[in-house]
Amino acid sequence: MTASVSPRWWPNNPGNIIIVPNQHFEHIYDLPTRYAHCIQDTAKEVAIAFKEVYKCDGVSTRQHNEPAGGQDVWHYHLHVFPRYEGDN
């Protein structure tokens, strides 16, 4: 698994970590539970770090599956980003 700063940030939410399994899984339906646990554990660590470093009001995660679900990258990944009151 790899976690890195994403090159794409939302305008009102600086800082966005993307967590990606090193093995290919197209979407959440294919993701083995052991990977899902590891990804969520990492997301929790990132969320805590965001609260400490960015002093954000909250943290969101985002993950899409299939075209109707907004998926446009065909490799499972999870975004974690800081949120602020009124950031839309």
N, C-alpha and C positions, 0 to 999 in steps of 0.2 A: 504494500500500500504506500502511496505517496501523498503527502499533503504539502501544498505550496500556495504561494500568493498568486491569485488569478490575475492575468493581464487585463481582465475586463471587470470594471467596478461599476456599481450603480452610482449615479451622480450625487446623491445625498448620503451615501454610505461608503466612505472610504475604508478600504480594507475588505478583502473578500478571500477567504481560503477555500480552495477546492481540494476535496479528498477523493482520490481515485485508486481503485484497486489496480495493482500492477498486472494482474491476469485479466484478460478481456471478458467482460459480461456486458451484453448489449443494454440491459435494463434491469430493474429491480426483480423482475420475475425469474431471472436467471441467477441472481446473486445468492450464493450459499450463505446460510445463517452465520457461519463463523466469520465471514467477511463483513456481514452486516453489523455484527456485534463490535468488531474492531473499528469499523467506520464510525459508529455511533459513539464509542468510547473516545475516539479522536475528536469528534465534533464537540463533545462535552468539554474536553481539555481546551479546545480553541475558544469555545464560548466563554469559559472562565477567564482565559487570557484576554479576550476582547473587553470583558467587563473591567478588568484590572488596568489594561493599557489604554484603551480608548475611552474609558468612563462612559460607555454607551448605556442607554436606557433599557436595552433589550438585545436579543440576538435572534435571528431567523435562520432557518435552513431551507434549502430549495433543491428539489430533485424532480426531474420530469421523465415520463415514460410514454413512448409512442407518439406519433404526430398529433393525435387529438389531445394528448396530455402536455403538449408543448416541447417534446423532445426534438432537438435539432443536432445533437452530437450523439453518435451511435456507440457510445461507451459509457457505462454507468459512472456517474460522479455525483458528489454531493457538495453544494455550496454552503458555506457558513459565513454570515456577514452581520456586522453590528447594525443595530437599529437605534434611532433617536426619535423622541416625541416630535410629531409633525413632519417626519421625513418623507411621507407619502410613498 
